[in-house]
Amino acid sequence: MKKSINIIAFLLLLSGMSMAQEFPSQVWHPGKVFLSSGQMYEGKLKYDLEANVVLVQGNTVETFSSASITYFEIFDEVYGGIRTFYSLPYALNSDYKTPIFFELLTEGEDITLLCREFIATDNRGFNSYGMRSMYMNPMWGMPIGMGRGFSRLDFNFYFLQDQKIFKYNQKKNVLLKDVMEDRSSEMKLYMRKNKLHHDKRGDLLRITAYYNQLKSNS
């Protein structure tokens, strides 16, 4: 009987989470937009990384594209404090570079870690995640909702190095042998000691920050 009650309580909690949960790009955040013209707008912000636009809610709602923005920042009350997004030239879907938004995760003299979030759907079903993962913070990839599949926040990661932005394919050997080759042994030890994953947002942030610390101390 106790087990049945626990299952029912969990399903009720899960149902409430599915109805109430929204992704960061779907809600309004207090923030500021800094235009390339030097103007600054402040108010409630909503961003769309796919369209590369920011909406600013004041007396009216104004829309600004990444081509006119230097950077914008939001205070994400639910998931991550202050988050900053820069407009940087990058060839996303063609060979032609255009300004698009990247979120700054950690900045260093040698390497800067950037990311772009997107909403992914996983159709593997509920049992492939298990109960524990349902409590994960969406900023780190929590599956949301039952339906036909789980919607979750996912990330593409990018490194800014030598004034060039390149996409990280989230493979460990690329990270250690290409990106951080000169500190590979130290990074392996640090990752193993702290049980860090090479493809998780928070872990990758710590890994990059530690690499920059090693470089600055050398």
N, C-alpha and C positions, 0 to 999 in steps of 0.2 A: 504493500500500500504506500509506504513512504517513497519507494522508487517511482511509483506512478505519479505521485504528487509532485516530485522533483521534476519529472519530465514535462508535466503540464505547466508548471511554473516557468520552466525554461522556454517552452513554446510560446507562452504568453509574452514573456520578455522579448523573445525574438520577433514576435509579431509587432510589438510596440516599436522596436528598433527599426524595423523595415518601413513602418509608416512615417516615423519621425525623422529618420536619418536623411540628410542631404549632403551632397558633395560640396567642397569649398567653392567651386565655380558656379554653384547654383544658388548661392545666398549673397546678400549684401553685406559688405564689410566696411567699417570705418577706415578711411585711408586718404592718400594723397597721390595726385598724378602730376608729374613734372614734365612739361612739354619741351621740345627742342627749341622753341621760341623763347624760353625763359619763364613762361607763365606757369603758375601752379594752381591746381584745383583741388579742393578738399571737400569731402562729403562721404556719402555711402558709395562704395565701389562694387561693381560686379565685373568679372573678367571672363573672357572667352579665348582660350589659348588656341583653339582650332581656327577661329576667325581672326585672331590677333587683334582684338578690340577690347577697350575698357569703357564701361558705362559709369558715369558719375551722376549721382542723384543729389540735386540741390533743390532749388525752386523748380527746376525742370530737369529732365534727364538728358545729358549730353554724351555723345559717343566719340571716342578718340581711337584712331588706329595706331598700330605700332610704328608706322612711318612718321607720326607726329609726336611720339612720346620718347623721352630719354629713359625714364624709369618710373615705376609706380610702386607704392608700398601699401600694404594692408595690415590691419590688426585682426588676425584670425582668432577669434575668441574661443573657438572650439578646438582647433587642431594644432596651432603652432605659434602663438604670439605674433610678432612682427615678421612679415614675409616680404621680400623685395624682389621685383621682377625688372629686368633690364631689356631694352630693345636693342638687339644686336644683329648685324648682317649675317645671314646664313642661307645656304642653298638647301632648303628643306625638301621640296618635291621636284626640283629641277637643278640645272647647272647655274642658274641665275640667282645671285644672292639678293635677298630682300630682308628688311628688318622684321624680326619676329621676337616674341617674348621668351625669355629664359628666366627661371627662378634661380637666384643665387643661393647656394647651399653653404659653401665655404670658400673664402678667397685667400690666396697665398701669392707670394712673389714668384713661385715656380709654377704652381698649378692652381687653377680655380675650378671648382666643381659646380656645374649647372644642371638643371633638370627641366623637363617639361612633363606635366602631368596629363593623364588622359583617363577616361572612364572605360574600363574593359569589362566584357561579359564573359564569364566562365560557365560553360554548360556541363561541367563534369558532375554537378549535383552536390547536394548537401553533405553526403557522407564522405566525400573526398577531402573535406576541410576538417570535419570533426568539431566538437563543441568548443574546444579551447580557442580556435582561431576566430570564432564569432565575436570574441571580446576584444579583438585587436583594434587598435586605433586606425581609422580609415586613412590617415596620412601615411600609414605604413602598409597599406594594402588589405584592409578588411573587406571580406565579401559581404554584400548587403542584399537582403531580399531573397525570397524563395523563388516564386515564378518559374519561368523556363530556365533560368540560370542566375548566377550570382553577379551582381554588378559590384565592381571594386575599383578603387583608385590605384592606378599603376603609373609607372614613371619611365621615361627615357632619360638616360644620363649622358652628359656631355662634359668634356674637359676643355678648358681654355688654356692653351700652352703655346708659348712663343707667338702670341697674338693670333693664333688660329684655333677655331672651334672644331672639335671632332667628336663624333658620336661614339660612346663606349658601348661595346656589344655585350657587356656584362659577363664576360668570360674571365675567369681568374688568371689564366696564363697571359692574357693580354694586359691585364692590370699590372701584374708583377714583372713580366718580361719586356713589355714595351713602354708602358706609362711610367713605371717606377723601377726600372731595371737597375739603376745605380744604387738603390737601397732595398733591393729585392729580399735579401736574407733577413734584414731587420724588420721589414714589413711582414714577412711570413711569420716571424716570431711574435710580433705584436698582434697579428690577427688570430693566431692560434691561442696565445695567452688570454686574449680577451673574448674569444669565441665570436669573432666578427665575420659576417658574410660579405662577400665581394659584390653582391647584387641587391642589397637591402639599403634603403634610403638612409636611415640613421647610421648604420654601420659604415657605409661608404663615405659618409660625411666625416666620421671619426678617423677612418683610414687616411683620407686625403689631408685632413688637418694635421695628423701625426707625421705624414710624409713631409709636409711643408715645414713642420717644426724641426725635423731632422735636417732638412736642407738649410734652414736658417741658422742652425747651431754648428754647421760644418765650416 
